Amino acid sequence: MESAALAHALNDPAEPPLRPLPDRVAELLRSLDCPPRLAAHLRLVHDVAWQITDWIQRRHPGLRVDRRAVLFGAATHDIGKSVHVAELSGPGSAHEPAGRDLLLRHGFDDDLARFAATHASWTEPGVTLDDLLVSLADKAWKNRRVPDLEDLVVAHMTRATGGRPWEEYAALDDLLTDIGDAADLRLTFQAAYPIHG
């Protein structure tokens, strides 16, 4: 049974407004009786991923980004914290493989489940732009800037579009600055929901 706090975390209005999680993800979070703070966090990162992918589609309409996959990845990247709840308030990476396994057990294919395991390992071989965008959203929601990650995103974009690295970096910097301007509101929203509840 879904707790009242989880229902609020999944549905409460926010400032700035948040887009809803994909229905299948929200259903999964309810079935897991997900910690309310985790549900709030996933909403926030999903919304920032939406902003980033929308920006990319407008800036480079021909750039191949699997938006549906990126949004799913952002909406589920920390789902393993429903198993490793202590990692909601402390360090740890056990939630990464646990999240991937949880998604696979619930019928999601590996192309989608992988984001739960890759969102913190952007320097690994074979990481795609889609993986990097989930990682970027997971940092940008709280205005955490990670130069190495941003450089990788810019490198992927310039290789794919033939753009100038400094122009791509300047445009990405503007986007992340705009997203970061609302970080305090996002942090307040997330903190309003209990870890247990």
C-alpha positions as CSV (number, residue, x, y, z in Angstrom):
1,M,0.0,0.0,0.0
2,E,1.3,3.4,-1.0
3,S,2.1,5.7,1.9
4,A,0.7,9.2,2.1
5,A,4.2,10.6,2.0
6,L,5.1,8.7,-1.1
7,A,1.9,9.8,-2.8
8,H,2.8,13.4,-2.0
9,A,6.4,13.0,-3.2
10,L,5.0,11.6,-6.5
11,N,2.3,14.2,-7.0
12,D,2.8,17.4,-5.1
13,P,3.2,20.5,-7.1
14,A,6.6,22.1,-7.0
15,E,8.3,25.4,-7.8
16,P,9.6,25.4,-10.4
17,P,6.9,23.0,-11.8
18,L,8.0,19.4,-12.2
19,R,7.0,17.1,-15.0
20,P,5.5,13.8,-13.8
21,L,7.5,10.6,-13.8
22,P,6.7,8.1,-16.6
23,D,3.6,6.1,-15.5
24,R,5.5,2.8,-15.5
25,V,8.2,4.2,-13.2
26,A,5.6,5.8,-10.8
27,E,3.8,2.4,-10.7
28,L,7.1,0.6,-9.9
29,L,7.9,3.1,-7.1
30,R,4.5,2.6,-5.6
31,S,4.8,-1.2,-5.8
32,L,8.2,-1.0,-4.0
33,D,6.8,1.5,-1.4
34,C,9.8,3.6,-2.3
35,P,11.2,6.0,0.2
36,P,9.4,9.4,-0.3
37,R,12.7,11.3,-0.5
38,L,13.9,9.0,-3.2
39,A,10.7,9.5,-5.2
40,A,11.1,13.3,-4.9
41,H,14.8,13.0,-6.0
42,L,13.9,11.0,-9.0
43,R,11.2,13.5,-10.0
44,L,13.8,16.3,-9.8
45,V,16.5,14.6,-11.8
46,H,13.9,13.4,-14.4
47,D,12.7,17.0,-14.8
48,V,16.2,18.3,-15.3
49,A,16.9,15.5,-17.8
50,W,13.8,16.7,-19.7
51,Q,15.2,20.3,-19.8
52,I,18.6,19.0,-21.0
53,T,17.2,16.8,-23.8
54,D,14.8,19.5,-24.8
55,W,17.7,21.9,-25.2
56,I,19.7,19.4,-27.2
57,Q,16.7,18.8,-29.5
58,R,16.4,22.5,-30.1
59,R,20.1,23.1,-30.5
60,H,20.9,20.0,-32.6
61,P,17.7,18.5,-34.0
62,G,19.7,15.9,-36.0
63,L,21.8,14.7,-33.0
64,R,20.9,11.1,-32.1
65,V,19.8,11.1,-28.5
66,D,17.3,8.4,-27.2
67,R,15.3,10.9,-25.2
68,R,12.9,8.2,-24.0
69,A,15.8,6.2,-22.6
70,V,17.5,9.3,-21.0
71,L,14.3,10.3,-19.3
72,F,13.7,6.7,-18.1
73,G,17.3,6.6,-16.9
74,A,17.0,9.8,-15.0
75,A,13.7,8.7,-13.5
76,T,15.2,5.4,-12.2
77,H,19.0,6.1,-11.8
78,D,18.9,5.8,-8.0
79,I,16.1,3.2,-7.7
80,G,18.6,0.8,-6.0
81,K,18.4,3.2,-3.0
82,S,15.0,1.6,-2.3
83,V,17.0,-1.5,-1.4
84,H,20.1,0.4,0.1
85,V,18.1,3.0,2.0
86,A,21.2,4.2,4.0
87,E,22.7,5.5,0.8
88,L,19.9,8.1,0.7
89,S,21.6,10.0,3.5
90,G,25.2,8.6,3.3
91,P,27.8,7.5,0.9
92,G,27.8,4.3,-1.0
93,S,27.5,2.7,-4.4
94,A,25.8,-0.6,-3.6
95,H,22.6,0.9,-5.0
96,E,24.0,1.0,-8.5
97,P,24.1,-2.7,-9.4
98,A,21.2,-3.3,-7.1
99,G,19.1,-0.8,-9.1
100,R,20.0,-2.4,-12.4
101,D,19.1,-5.9,-11.0
102,L,15.8,-4.6,-9.5
103,L,14.8,-3.1,-12.9
104,L,15.7,-6.3,-14.7
105,R,13.6,-8.4,-12.2
106,H,10.6,-6.1,-12.9
107,G,10.7,-6.7,-16.6
108,F,12.7,-3.7,-17.9
109,D,15.2,-4.5,-20.6
110,D,18.9,-4.0,-20.1
111,D,19.0,-1.0,-22.4
112,L,16.9,0.9,-19.9
113,A,18.1,-0.8,-16.7
114,R,21.7,0.0,-17.4
115,F,21.4,3.7,-16.3
116,A,21.0,2.6,-12.7
117,A,24.5,1.1,-12.9
118,T,26.2,3.7,-15.2
119,H,25.0,7.0,-13.8
120,A,28.1,7.4,-11.6
121,S,30.7,5.9,-14.0
122,W,30.9,8.3,-16.9
123,T,34.6,7.6,-17.6
124,E,34.1,3.9,-18.3
125,P,34.7,2.6,-21.9
126,G,31.6,2.5,-24.0
127,V,29.7,5.2,-22.2
128,T,27.3,6.8,-24.6
129,L,26.0,10.4,-24.8
130,D,22.7,9.1,-23.4
131,D,24.6,7.7,-20.3
132,L,26.4,11.0,-19.9
133,L,23.1,13.0,-20.0
134,V,21.7,11.0,-17.2
135,S,24.8,11.6,-15.2
136,L,24.7,15.3,-16.0
137,A,21.1,15.6,-14.9
138,D,22.0,13.9,-11.7
139,K,24.6,16.6,-11.0
140,A,22.9,19.7,-12.5
141,W,19.6,19.4,-10.5
142,K,21.5,20.6,-7.4
143,N,23.9,22.9,-9.3
144,R,26.9,20.6,-8.9
145,R,29.3,21.3,-11.8
146,V,31.6,18.5,-12.8
147,P,34.1,19.7,-15.4
148,D,35.3,16.3,-16.5
149,L,31.7,15.2,-17.1
150,E,30.8,18.4,-18.9
151,D,33.9,18.0,-21.1
152,L,32.8,14.5,-22.1
153,V,29.3,15.8,-23.0
154,V,30.9,18.5,-25.1
155,A,33.3,16.1,-26.8
156,H,30.4,13.8,-27.7
157,M,28.4,16.7,-29.1
158,T,31.2,18.1,-31.1
159,R,32.1,14.8,-32.6
160,A,28.5,14.2,-33.6
161,T,27.7,17.6,-34.9
162,G,31.1,19.0,-36.1
163,G,30.6,22.0,-33.9
164,R,33.3,24.0,-32.2
165,P,34.1,22.8,-28.7
166,W,34.2,26.3,-27.2
167,E,30.8,27.2,-28.7
168,E,29.3,23.9,-27.4
169,Y,30.8,24.4,-24.0
170,A,29.6,28.0,-23.8
171,A,26.0,27.0,-24.7
172,L,26.1,24.1,-22.3
173,D,27.4,26.4,-19.6
174,D,24.5,28.8,-20.2
175,L,22.0,25.9,-19.9
176,L,23.6,24.5,-16.7
177,T,23.7,28.0,-15.2
178,D,20.0,28.5,-15.9
179,I,19.2,25.0,-14.4
180,G,21.4,25.7,-11.4
181,D,19.5,29.0,-10.6
182,A,16.6,26.9,-9.3
183,A,18.8,24.4,-7.3
184,D,17.8,25.8,-3.9
185,L,14.2,25.3,-4.7
186,R,14.8,21.7,-5.8
187,L,16.9,21.0,-2.7
188,T,14.1,22.4,-0.5
189,F,11.5,20.2,-2.4
190,Q,13.5,17.1,-1.9
191,A,14.2,17.8,1.8
192,A,10.5,18.2,2.5
193,Y,10.0,14.4,2.1
194,P,11.1,11.9,4.7
195,I,13.5,9.0,4.0
196,H,11.2,6.6,5.8
197,G,7.5,7.1,5.6
